[in-house]
Amino acid sequence: MKTVVVFGATGFTGRLVVEALRAERVGEIVLGGRNEARLRELSQAHGGLPFRVADALEPSTLGPLVAGAHVVVSTAGPFTTYGEPLVRAALATGAHFLDTTGEQTYMARILERYHGAATEKRVAVVNAQAFEFALGYCAAALLCEWDPAIHTVDVFNRVYGFGASRGTRESALRQAVEVALIRRGGRLTPRGLSPLPEWVTWPDTGKREPAAPFPGGEALHLVRTHPEVLNVTTNLAMPARVALPLMVGWSARPLLAAASKAGLLEPLRRRIRSGDEGPTEHQREASGFRVLARGQSDVATRGVLVTGRDAYGTTGWICALGAKRLCDGPPNAVGVISTDQAFGAEAFLKALEPHGVRVSRHEM
């Protein structure tokens, strides 16, 4: 039986991943984290699962954490702080690696630094094996397979009734002060100040909404399998009443970066860390999401739409199903890769159908 180590298992997302892994009967699950008391409590709640105490910032603890692992899963953010040491530890032991990040800066760094090593080891390192990037990757890949003439892809994410977890809020604050990348003319380039939002018309409802820039992984990965796509952006759709304040915040990124460097954002970070861990089960069940990959060729505009409910619960299933596939057999590719490269876009989205995820194609 193959071993899956879940680091950050006692966190909000980590617990959902562990529940999904157990439901999918994935290998031997080992819980990992910094707090022994919380690990012991979680272990007992799941019938005595083994656990290992480790700290991502203490390298000497990571070898014992990942020993014997076939797959290492990390749900411990912010990943710009805690992610890279786990990637190194997994590669050192020859294990596959999945995480639930949404931090573009971290993903770009892992791709640049570890793709060669992961390829040499014949393992998959899959960042952002979670809502929303895993769905965005798959939707964009399906779109480009449907119409190989597409040269521009814009991905739009939308959540409804959404309550962000503590980890998501802290990661978002860190992303707010980082340089955000898009692909223009085939090259990665910083996304500049955007005083006005993009607009998206949802193909299933016809509703039109504004969307603010959002640092995404699609600009990093889509070109690797679809080099004909020259332009890629990721965007966050929202109610119109929220768009203006968010666009003002985006345009003030240089000021936010300076404030962060001066330590002025620390009170806000402390407030986030002392807040609620995440939305309740009732709030999650009442929430929903849309992910639209909209593509343009010289003659047509087409879209692939992915819909579902409970973004955090869906993340648990996305991560667990990825781990299950890695335990059942080799990935479709190796290296630092995206969800569609590892598991196949159509097949992976189909595997999510029992968990409420639906896919549709649209002429726009």
C-alpha positions as CSV (number, residue, x, y, z in Angstrom):
1,M,0.0,0.0,0.0
2,K,1.4,3.4,-1.0
3,T,1.8,6.2,1.5
4,V,0.4,9.7,1.1
5,V,1.7,12.3,3.5
6,V,-0.5,15.3,4.1
7,F,1.4,18.2,5.6
8,G,-0.8,20.9,7.1
9,A,-3.4,18.2,7.8
10,T,-4.9,20.0,10.8
11,G,-5.6,23.2,8.9
12,F,-9.0,24.1,7.3
13,T,-8.1,22.8,3.9
14,G,-5.9,19.9,5.2
15,R,-8.8,18.4,7.1
16,L,-11.0,18.4,3.9
17,V,-8.2,16.8,1.9
18,V,-7.8,14.0,4.6
19,E,-11.6,13.4,4.6
20,A,-11.6,13.1,0.8
21,L,-8.5,10.8,0.8
22,R,-10.2,8.5,3.2
23,A,-13.5,8.5,1.2
24,E,-11.5,7.6,-1.9
25,R,-9.6,4.8,0.1
26,V,-6.2,6.3,-1.0
27,G,-3.3,4.3,0.3
28,E,-1.9,4.8,3.8
29,I,-2.5,8.3,4.9
30,V,0.0,9.9,7.2
31,L,-0.9,13.2,8.9
32,G,1.8,15.9,9.2
33,G,2.0,19.3,10.8
34,R,3.7,21.4,13.6
35,N,1.2,20.9,16.4
36,E,1.4,17.5,18.0
37,A,-1.7,17.9,20.1
38,R,-3.8,18.9,17.1
39,L,-2.4,16.0,15.0
40,R,-3.2,13.5,17.8
41,E,-6.8,14.9,17.9
42,L,-7.2,14.6,14.2
43,S,-5.6,11.1,14.2
44,Q,-8.1,9.9,16.8
45,A,-11.0,11.4,14.8
46,H,-10.0,9.2,11.9
47,G,-9.5,6.0,13.7
48,G,-5.9,6.4,14.7
49,L,-4.1,7.5,11.5
50,P,-0.4,7.7,11.9
51,F,1.1,11.2,12.3
52,R,4.5,12.9,12.1
53,V,5.4,16.3,13.7
54,A,7.4,18.6,11.4
55,D,8.0,22.2,10.7
56,A,8.5,23.5,7.1
57,L,11.1,26.0,8.4
58,E,13.1,23.3,10.2
59,P,14.7,21.3,7.4
60,S,15.9,18.5,9.7
61,T,12.3,17.6,10.4
62,L,11.3,17.2,6.8
63,G,13.2,14.0,5.9
64,P,11.5,12.0,8.6
65,L,8.1,13.6,7.6
66,V,8.3,12.4,4.0
67,A,10.2,9.1,4.6
68,G,8.5,6.3,2.5
69,A,6.0,8.6,0.9
70,H,4.8,7.9,-2.6
71,V,2.9,11.3,-2.7
72,V,3.5,14.3,-0.5
73,V,0.5,16.7,-0.3
74,S,1.0,20.2,1.2
75,T,-1.9,22.4,2.3
76,A,0.2,24.7,4.5
77,G,0.2,28.3,3.3
78,P,1.3,30.9,2.7
79,F,3.2,28.9,0.2
80,T,5.7,31.6,-0.5
81,T,6.9,30.9,3.0
82,Y,6.2,27.2,3.6
83,G,5.9,25.6,0.2
84,E,9.4,25.3,-1.3
85,P,11.0,23.3,1.6
86,L,8.3,20.6,1.1
87,V,9.0,20.5,-2.6
88,R,12.7,19.9,-2.0
89,A,12.0,17.3,0.6
90,A,9.7,15.4,-1.7
91,L,12.2,15.5,-4.6
92,A,15.0,14.3,-2.3
93,T,13.0,11.1,-1.5
94,G,11.6,10.7,-5.0
95,A,8.0,11.3,-4.1
96,H,5.4,13.0,-6.2
97,F,4.2,16.4,-4.8
98,L,0.8,18.1,-4.8
99,D,-0.2,21.3,-3.1
100,T,-3.2,23.6,-2.8
101,T,-1.5,27.0,-3.5
102,G,-3.1,29.9,-5.3
103,E,0.1,32.0,-5.2
104,Q,1.5,32.8,-8.6
105,T,4.9,34.1,-7.4
106,Y,5.5,30.8,-5.6
107,M,4.4,28.7,-8.6
108,A,6.7,30.6,-11.0
109,R,9.6,30.0,-8.6
110,I,8.9,26.3,-8.3
111,L,8.7,25.9,-12.1
112,E,11.9,27.7,-12.7
113,R,13.9,26.0,-9.9
114,Y,12.7,22.4,-9.8
115,H,11.3,21.4,-13.2
116,G,14.7,19.9,-14.2
117,A,15.1,18.0,-11.0
118,A,11.6,16.6,-11.0
119,T,12.0,15.5,-14.7
120,E,15.2,13.7,-13.8
121,K,13.6,12.0,-10.9
122,R,10.6,11.0,-13.1
123,V,8.1,12.5,-10.6
124,A,5.3,15.1,-10.9
125,V,5.3,18.3,-9.0
126,V,1.7,19.8,-9.3
127,N,1.2,23.1,-7.8
128,A,-2.4,24.5,-7.3
129,Q,-4.1,21.1,-7.3
130,A,-7.1,22.9,-6.0
131,F,-9.9,25.3,-6.8
132,E,-9.6,27.4,-8.9
133,F,-6.4,26.9,-10.9
134,A,-6.8,23.1,-11.4
135,L,-10.2,23.8,-13.0
136,G,-8.9,26.8,-15.0
137,Y,-6.0,24.7,-16.3
138,C,-8.3,21.9,-17.4
139,A,-10.9,24.3,-18.9
140,A,-8.2,26.2,-20.9
141,A,-6.7,23.0,-22.1
142,L,-10.0,21.6,-23.3
143,L,-10.7,24.9,-25.1
144,C,-7.4,24.8,-27.0
145,E,-8.0,21.1,-27.9
146,W,-11.5,22.1,-29.2
147,D,-10.1,24.9,-31.3
148,P,-6.4,24.8,-32.1
149,A,-6.7,28.2,-33.8
150,I,-7.2,30.0,-30.5
151,H,-4.5,32.5,-29.8
152,T,-5.9,34.4,-26.7
153,V,-7.3,32.8,-23.6
154,D,-8.8,34.8,-20.7
155,V,-9.8,32.8,-17.6
156,F,-12.5,34.1,-15.3
157,N,-13.2,32.8,-11.8
158,R,-16.4,33.6,-9.9
159,V,-17.5,32.4,-6.5
160,Y,-20.9,32.9,-4.8
161,G,-21.7,32.9,-1.1
162,F,-18.0,32.5,-0.5
163,G,-16.3,32.8,2.9
164,A,-12.5,32.7,2.6
165,S,-10.4,30.6,5.0
166,R,-7.7,32.2,7.1
167,G,-5.0,30.7,4.9
168,T,-6.7,32.0,1.7
169,R,-6.9,35.5,3.2
170,E,-3.3,35.6,4.2
171,S,-2.2,34.2,0.8
172,A,-4.3,36.9,-0.9
173,L,-2.7,39.6,1.1
174,R,0.8,38.4,0.1
175,Q,-0.3,38.2,-3.5
176,A,-1.5,41.8,-3.4
177,V,2.1,43.1,-3.0
178,E,3.7,40.8,-5.6
179,V,4.3,41.4,-9.3
180,A,1.5,39.6,-11.2
181,L,2.4,38.0,-14.6
182,I,0.3,37.6,-17.7
183,R,1.3,36.3,-21.2
184,R,1.4,38.8,-24.0
185,G,2.7,38.1,-27.5
186,G,4.0,34.8,-26.2
187,R,6.1,36.3,-23.4
188,L,5.5,36.5,-19.7
189,T,5.2,40.1,-18.7
190,P,4.0,42.0,-15.5
191,R,0.4,43.0,-15.6
192,G,0.4,46.8,-15.1
193,L,-2.0,49.1,-13.5
194,S,-5.6,48.4,-14.5
195,P,-7.9,51.4,-13.8
196,L,-10.8,49.6,-15.5
197,P,-12.0,46.0,-15.1
198,E,-12.4,43.5,-17.8
199,W,-16.0,42.3,-18.5
200,V,-17.3,38.8,-18.9
201,T,-20.6,37.6,-20.1
202,W,-21.5,34.2,-18.7
203,P,-22.5,32.0,-21.6
204,D,-25.0,29.9,-19.6
205,T,-27.0,32.9,-18.2
206,G,-26.1,35.9,-20.4
207,K,-25.3,37.9,-17.3
208,R,-22.5,40.4,-17.8
209,E,-20.1,41.2,-14.9
210,P,-16.9,43.1,-14.3
211,A,-13.7,41.2,-13.5
212,A,-10.5,42.4,-11.8
213,P,-7.0,41.1,-12.6
214,F,-6.0,38.0,-10.7
215,P,-2.5,36.4,-10.7
216,G,-3.0,33.0,-12.2
217,G,-1.1,29.9,-13.1
218,E,-2.5,29.6,-16.6
219,A,-0.1,32.2,-18.0
220,L,2.8,30.0,-16.7
221,H,1.6,26.6,-17.9
222,L,-0.8,26.8,-20.9
223,V,2.0,27.7,-23.4
224,R,3.9,24.5,-22.5
225,T,1.3,22.3,-24.2
226,H,-0.3,24.9,-26.5
227,P,2.5,27.2,-27.8
228,E,0.1,28.7,-30.3
229,V,-1.6,30.6,-27.4
230,L,0.2,33.9,-27.3
231,N,-2.0,35.8,-24.8
232,V,-3.2,34.5,-21.4
233,T,-4.8,36.3,-18.4
234,T,-6.6,35.3,-15.3
235,N,-9.4,37.4,-13.8
236,L,-11.7,37.4,-10.8
237,A,-15.3,38.2,-11.6
238,M,-17.4,39.9,-9.0
239,P,-20.5,42.0,-8.4
240,A,-20.2,45.5,-9.8
241,R,-20.4,47.2,-6.4
242,V,-17.1,45.4,-5.4
243,A,-15.3,46.0,-8.7
244,L,-14.3,49.6,-8.2
245,P,-12.7,49.2,-4.7
246,L,-10.8,46.2,-5.9
247,M,-9.5,47.9,-9.0
248,V,-8.4,50.8,-6.8
249,G,-6.6,48.3,-4.7
250,W,-4.9,46.7,-7.7
251,S,-3.7,50.1,-9.0
252,A,-2.3,50.8,-5.5
253,R,-0.1,47.7,-5.5
254,P,3.2,49.7,-5.5
255,L,2.0,51.5,-2.4
256,L,0.9,48.2,-0.8
257,A,4.3,46.7,-1.5
258,A,6.1,49.6,0.1
259,A,3.8,49.4,3.1
260,S,4.5,45.7,3.4
261,K,8.2,46.2,3.2
262,A,7.9,48.8,6.0
263,G,6.0,46.3,8.2
264,L,2.8,48.4,8.0
265,L,0.6,45.4,7.0
266,E,1.6,43.3,10.0
267,P,-1.4,44.4,12.1
268,L,-3.7,43.2,9.3
269,R,-1.8,39.9,9.1
270,R,-2.2,39.4,12.8
271,R,-5.9,40.1,12.5
272,I,-6.3,37.6,9.8
273,R,-4.4,34.9,11.8
274,S,-6.7,35.5,14.8
275,G,-9.9,35.3,12.7
276,D,-12.2,32.4,11.9
277,E,-10.5,29.4,10.4
278,G,-12.9,29.2,7.5
279,P,-16.5,29.1,6.4
280,T,-18.9,26.7,8.1
281,E,-20.1,23.5,6.5
282,H,-23.5,25.2,5.9
283,Q,-21.8,28.2,4.3
284,R,-19.8,25.9,2.1
285,E,-22.8,24.0,1.0
286,A,-24.6,27.2,0.1
287,S,-21.7,28.5,-2.1
288,G,-21.0,27.9,-5.7
289,F,-18.5,28.7,-8.4
290,R,-17.9,29.3,-12.1
291,V,-14.6,29.0,-14.0
292,L,-14.8,30.2,-17.6
293,A,-11.9,29.8,-20.2
294,R,-12.8,32.2,-23.0
295,G,-10.8,31.8,-26.2
296,Q,-10.4,34.0,-29.3
297,S,-9.2,33.0,-32.7
298,D,-9.2,35.2,-35.8
299,V,-12.7,34.0,-36.6
300,A,-14.5,32.9,-33.4
301,T,-14.9,33.3,-29.7
302,R,-15.5,30.1,-27.7
303,G,-15.7,29.1,-24.1
304,V,-15.4,26.2,-21.8
305,L,-17.4,26.7,-18.5
306,V,-16.9,24.7,-15.3
307,T,-19.4,25.0,-12.6
308,G,-20.0,23.5,-9.2
309,R,-20.6,24.2,-5.5
310,D,-18.4,24.4,-2.3
311,A,-15.0,25.6,-3.5
312,Y,-13.2,24.3,-0.4
313,G,-14.9,20.9,-0.5
314,T,-14.1,20.7,-4.2
315,T,-10.5,21.4,-3.4
316,G,-10.5,18.4,-1.1
317,W,-11.7,16.2,-3.9
318,I,-9.3,17.7,-6.5
319,C,-6.3,17.0,-4.2
320,A,-7.5,13.6,-3.2
321,L,-8.2,12.4,-6.7
322,G,-4.8,13.7,-7.9
323,A,-3.1,11.7,-5.1
324,K,-5.2,8.6,-5.9
325,R,-4.2,8.8,-9.6
326,L,-0.5,9.1,-8.7
327,C,-0.9,6.0,-6.4
328,D,-2.7,4.0,-9.0
329,G,-0.2,4.7,-11.8
330,P,2.3,7.1,-13.3
331,P,1.2,10.6,-14.3
332,N,0.8,11.5,-18.0
333,A,3.9,13.7,-17.7
334,V,6.7,14.5,-15.2
335,G,8.4,17.7,-14.0
336,V,6.7,20.7,-12.6
337,I,3.4,20.5,-14.4
338,S,-0.2,21.6,-14.2
339,T,-3.3,19.4,-13.5
340,D,-4.2,18.9,-17.1
341,Q,-0.6,17.9,-18.0
342,A,-0.5,15.4,-15.1
343,F,-3.9,13.8,-15.4
344,G,-5.5,14.9,-18.7
345,A,-8.0,17.7,-18.7
346,E,-11.1,15.8,-19.9
347,A,-10.5,12.7,-17.7
348,F,-9.8,14.7,-14.6
349,L,-12.9,16.9,-14.9
350,K,-15.0,13.8,-15.6
351,A,-13.6,12.3,-12.3
352,L,-15.0,15.3,-10.5
353,E,-18.6,14.9,-11.8
354,P,-19.7,12.8,-8.9
355,H,-18.8,15.7,-6.7
356,G,-21.0,18.2,-8.5
357,V,-18.6,19.6,-11.1
358,R,-20.1,20.2,-14.6
359,V,-18.5,21.2,-17.9
360,S,-20.1,22.8,-20.9
361,R,-18.8,24.2,-24.2
362,H,-20.2,27.4,-25.7
363,E,-20.0,29.5,-28.9
364,M,-19.8,33.1,-27.7
